[in-house]
Amino acid sequence: MTRRLKIAVVVVLGLAALTAVAYAVVTRTTRSWAERDLELRAQLAVTSARRGLSRAWRADDREALADVLADVTRDIRIMGAAACSPTGSSVATTESYPPSLPCSRLASRIPRSALGDATSLEPLHETTDIHGGSVHLSALPFRDGSSMLGFVVLVHDLSFVARRETAARTLLLAAFVVLAIAGAFLTWLAGRMARRDWTRELRRVLAGEEDRPEYAPLLRDVRELVSRMVVESDADATGGRWTPERLRAVMHQRMHGERLIVLANREPYVHQRDASGALTVLHPASGLVTALEPVMRACSGVWVAHGSGSADRETTDTSNRVRVPPGEESFLLRRVWLGEEQEQGYYYGFANEGLWPLCHLAHTRPTFRSDDWQHYRAVNRRFAEAVAEESDCDDPIVLVQDYHFALVPRMLREILPRATILSFWHIPWPNAERFGICPFREEILEGLLGSSILGFHTRQHCGNFLDSVDAYLESRVNRAEQTVVQHARETLVRPYPISIEWPPRLGPAVPSPTECRARVLDELRLPADALIGVGVDRLDYTKGIEERLLAVERLLEREPPLVGRFTFVQLAAPSRTRISRYRELDERVEALVTRINERFASGTYRAVVYLREHHEPDTVQRYYRAADVCYVSSLHDGMNLVAKEFVAARDDERGVLVLSHFTGAARELTEALIVNPYDIEEASGALSLALRMPSSEQALRIRAMRELLAELNVYRWAGRMLLDAERLRRRERLTGRISTSWQALAVER
């Protein structure tokens, strides 16, 4: 229902209520006036006939008295008249007088004072019902001089009052219809005029003819929407859904075939030697890798990363490069080597004991050490130089990924001033007050502002970054345009919610959900009717693994029939084990799993199966497709791609996603069961609801989320950033040519 329609309905209902009140008032007033009129008419009629009534009454001439009463009833509104003695006996009546109103009945209702005291006589007036309708009765005491003769009764027909009320009701109804039509028309007219005035004023503001601060948020949204529409519509000739082919076409048509350089700490493929000495290739448990690897396969280019595998050095060439993926070899992987001390200070120290807890609201205190900071700066410099070495032109396109390389954009800008640098911060950005904890806040902000475009998952994180810049740097922040200008260079700050590839590359290679379920049941030695829950995470304190297991425990407490039937499988990849906070988490999770399993032990039944090891993507997919419910319980997360991976894996449209509302994914996957992971009762209730959800509802929810992922996939994420970068490059090149032309003209003059 539109706003104007709502207003019209409110107006009509108000008029209806007003009409109802008016009808009640008019009806009551009309009847009151009619009764008062009848009382006056009765007094006048008796007064006019007083001489004849008195003469006939004293002469006890009943026939003459009846004739006088008949003359009184010539008024069409008087049905009948009667003369009654003081004791209540009938003296005379007209032929039309109602027999149901005898004098004896009326005498008992007239106050005794009216019969005995000539100075205090009061008439009796009332409305009563008789056969045929309502009548008005007037009993008027009648005396001759000082002697009381009796009382005269006049009965008035009230049908004319009903006719008056009907006429009033018809008139009010007609007035209501006219007013309702007029009110609706005036509402429509006022809305149209207001919209015309608002549109005209908005156009003036958009054209820059007028500055209205109250329009700033709207203008920002309009400009961003227009910009996004221009980018999307101008992407290529075919348009439609983003695919690897469309992304590749954008790179060739709009970027003239330039290769993309991606900088990330984590490498997409790790070469290891196993215990037997055999060479294996592992896929890191990383959402960043999950998202970026399909983009690189589509665009080609170079991925610069830290070489951390035990066999990484022996698999690279003399330039520290290797083609990946194995067997496909669609892009280059450039590995950068770090010493033990550098890795400890840069990665484990500043990045993961400092920046990681600073940016996540997960109740862990950040630790900042000057030695770690020195290593962080040195390693960032080293990676910036490696990226510059991989560049084959003076204005390359570089995607700098995540909090490990906050200083690289500025350093790279110093080496390659014309480079188009896209930085993406994969974790949340804290509010300005919290970010102020960091003793190196100015250097980090300045480093990131070396970017051409700086991306975050959500608009809130963009706002937090702009607040931080505004609080701690001398710069010009334009919140309407979401830009920062520092050292005469502009950085665009934009939200780009990351996603996963679609359709999933592993889809055709992974067995059907039925086969996956049968295999998982066999591996875990579970009965055929078992219910399976799954969680997939790095072993990190931000993922809420402890809270998740407590919710499983509470579920089994509140629903005893599930004991022996429901098993929760936690796939946990070890992470950052050199940091004491992570080792402590590992110990607590192990203890919690043991306690829960001991509490609900029954034969071979385990309530929680804890698989603490690295899992390859096909294994993770198998558990996704076998599960009845997937619980993502992050306490704070930028996006969380596990939620999207689970939905993408369920092409059978079965299974339920229980999702923490502290994830970026909760803003998109609204058909999931959204919970507060800190609220164990709510989370366990959601798990219970998920296990009891009908298959038809599961299908509706999963289908809606899969349609969203198909549209908002990782190729769209990358395509939007690259198209924004291309437009920015085109504008900067044009500005540069204009500046050069003016300088040349000035020299000639």
Secondary structure, 3 states (H helix, E strand, C coil): CCHHHHHHHHHHHHHHHHHHHHHHHHHHHHHHHHHHHHHHHHHHHHHHCHHHHHHHHHCCCHHHHHHHHHHHCCCCCEEEEEEECCCCCEEEECCCCCCCCCHHHHHCCCCCHHHHCHHHCCCEEEEEEECCEEEEEEEEEEEECCEEEEEEEEEEECHHHHHHHHHHHHHHHHHHHHHHHHHHHHHHHHHHHHHHHHHHHHHHHHCCCCCCHHHHHHHHHHHHHHHHHHHHHCCCCCCCCCCHHHHHHHHHHCCCCCCEEEECCCCCCEEEECCCCCEEEECCCCHHHHHHHHHHHHHCEEEEEECCCCCCHHHCCCCCEEEECCCCCCEEEEEECCCHHHHHHHHHHHHHHHHHHHHCCCCCCCCCCHHHHHHHHHHHHHHHHHHHHHCCCCCCEEEEECHHHCCHHHHHHHHCCCCEEEEECCCCCCCHHHHCCCCCHHHHHHHHCCCCEEEECCHHHHHHHHHHHHHHCCCEEECCCCEEEECCEEEEEEECCCCCCCCCCCCCCCCCHHHHHHHHHHHHCCCCCCEEEEEEEECCHHHCHHHHHHHHHHHHHHCHHHCCCEEEEEEEECCCCCCHHHHHHHHHHHHHHHHHHHHCCECCECCEEEEECCCCHHHHHHHHHHCCEEEECCCCCCCCHHHHHHHHHCCCCCCEEEEECCCHHHHCCCCCEEECCCCHHHHHHHHHHHHHCCHHHHHHHHHHHHHHHHHCCHHHHHHHHHHHHHHHHHHHHHHHHHHHHHHHHHHHC
